[in-house]
Amino acid sequence: MKFSVFTFLMILAACGEPIPEVKVGGGNPPSFALKGRTDTLIFSIGPMEDQKPIDTQKQMWEIRKRDSPTATPISVIYGVVPTGFQQIVPEGNVIPTAVVSGKKYYYWAQGLYGAKVGCFELQLDEAREVICRQGD
């Protein structure tokens, strides 16, 4: 039986290991409050596409923690690389594609022992968490 990365991460999360907590907020660009009992090592955002699992969707923006003892940021603003992180997608210092109202996006906050995956959209230029149903 073949498992996807998403399935594996959800199994880890179900085992009670600490995973990052994420609260969506702000306007455009959206912001994400990160906290929890674990460091966030990878944070990515991408558009939700019909009929595709989240772990196979293309990322618009991804940041990864460097090998420094910098603490996990309290707040991440889309497109702004926090201290102690480096931007992976898009490569270099390229500004990521803007998020637009009415379109659904996913976020993925990967910690040491699991990940928090969720979805958001802009509604009247306010970022709000929404259900991640695929195929809507």
C-alpha positions in Angstrom: 0.0 0.0 0.0 1.4 3.4 -1.0 1.0 6.4 1.3 1.2 10.0 0.3 3.2 12.6 2.3 0.0 14.2 3.4 -1.3 10.8 4.7 1.9 10.3 6.6 1.8 13.7 8.2 -1.8 13.2 9.3 -0.9 9.9 10.9 1.9 11.6 12.8 -0.5 14.4 13.9 -3.0 11.8 15.2 -0.3 10.2 17.4 -0.3 13.2 19.7 3.0 14.6 18.7 3.3 18.4 18.9 2.6 20.2 15.6 2.6 23.9 14.8 -0.5 25.9 15.4 -1.6 28.4 12.8 -4.1 31.3 13.0 -4.9 33.0 9.7 -5.5 36.7 9.8 -4.7 40.1 8.3 -5.7 41.5 5.0 -4.0 41.4 1.7 -1.3 40.1 2.0 -2.5 37.6 4.6 -0.7 36.9 7.9 -0.3 33.7 9.9 0.3 33.5 13.6 2.5 30.5 14.4 2.8 28.9 17.8 2.8 25.6 19.5 5.1 23.2 21.3 7.4 22.8 18.3 9.4 24.9 15.9 8.0 25.5 12.4 10.6 24.3 10.0 8.8 24.8 6.7 5.9 27.1 5.8 4.3 27.1 2.3 1.3 28.5 0.6 -0.3 27.5 -2.7 -3.6 27.6 -4.6 -6.1 24.9 -4.2 -6.7 23.0 -7.4 -9.7 20.7 -8.0 -9.2 17.0 -7.7 -5.6 17.1 -6.5 -4.3 16.2 -3.0 -2.7 19.2 -1.2 0.7 17.5 -1.1 0.8 17.4 -4.9 -0.2 21.0 -5.5 2.2 23.6 -6.7 3.5 26.1 -4.1 3.4 29.8 -4.6 5.7 30.6 -1.7 7.8 28.4 0.6 10.2 29.4 3.4 12.4 27.0 5.4 14.2 27.5 8.7 17.9 27.8 8.4 20.2 25.8 10.7 20.3 28.7 13.2 18.9 28.7 16.8 16.5 31.5 15.8 13.1 31.1 17.4 10.0 30.4 15.3 8.5 33.7 14.2 5.3 34.7 16.0 3.8 36.1 12.8 4.5 35.4 9.1 3.3 37.8 6.4 2.9 36.3 3.0 5.9 37.3 0.9 8.0 38.6 3.7 10.8 36.2 4.8 11.2 36.2 8.6 14.6 36.4 10.2 16.2 32.9 10.4 14.3 31.6 7.3 15.2 31.5 3.7 12.8 31.6 0.7 12.8 28.4 -1.4 9.8 29.1 -3.7 10.0 31.2 -5.8 13.8 31.0 -6.0 15.9 34.0 -5.0 14.4 37.2 -3.8 11.5 37.1 -6.3 8.2 38.4 -4.9 5.6 35.6 -4.9 2.4 35.8 -6.9 -0.3 37.8 -5.1 -3.3 36.1 -3.6 -6.6 37.3 -4.9 -10.1 37.5 -3.5 -12.5 34.6 -4.0 -9.8 32.0 -4.6 -9.0 29.3 -2.1 -5.4 28.7 -1.0 -3.8 26.1 1.3 -1.1 26.7 3.9 1.3 24.0 5.2 3.3 24.5 8.5 5.7 21.7 8.9 7.2 21.1 12.4 9.6 18.5 13.6 6.9 15.9 14.4 4.0 16.8 12.1 2.3 19.5 10.1 -0.7 21.8 10.3 -2.5 22.0 7.0 -5.4 24.3 6.4 -7.0 26.6 3.8 -7.8 30.3 3.6 -9.3 32.8 1.2 -9.6 36.5 1.0 -13.1 37.8 1.6 -13.4 41.5 1.1 -9.6 41.8 1.5 -9.6 40.0 4.8 -7.9 36.6 5.1 -10.2 34.0 6.6 -9.7 30.3 7.3 -12.0 28.1 5.3 -12.6 24.3 5.0 -10.2 22.5 2.6 -12.8 20.6 0.6 -11.4 19.7 -2.8 -13.5 19.6 -5.9 -15.6 22.6 -4.9 
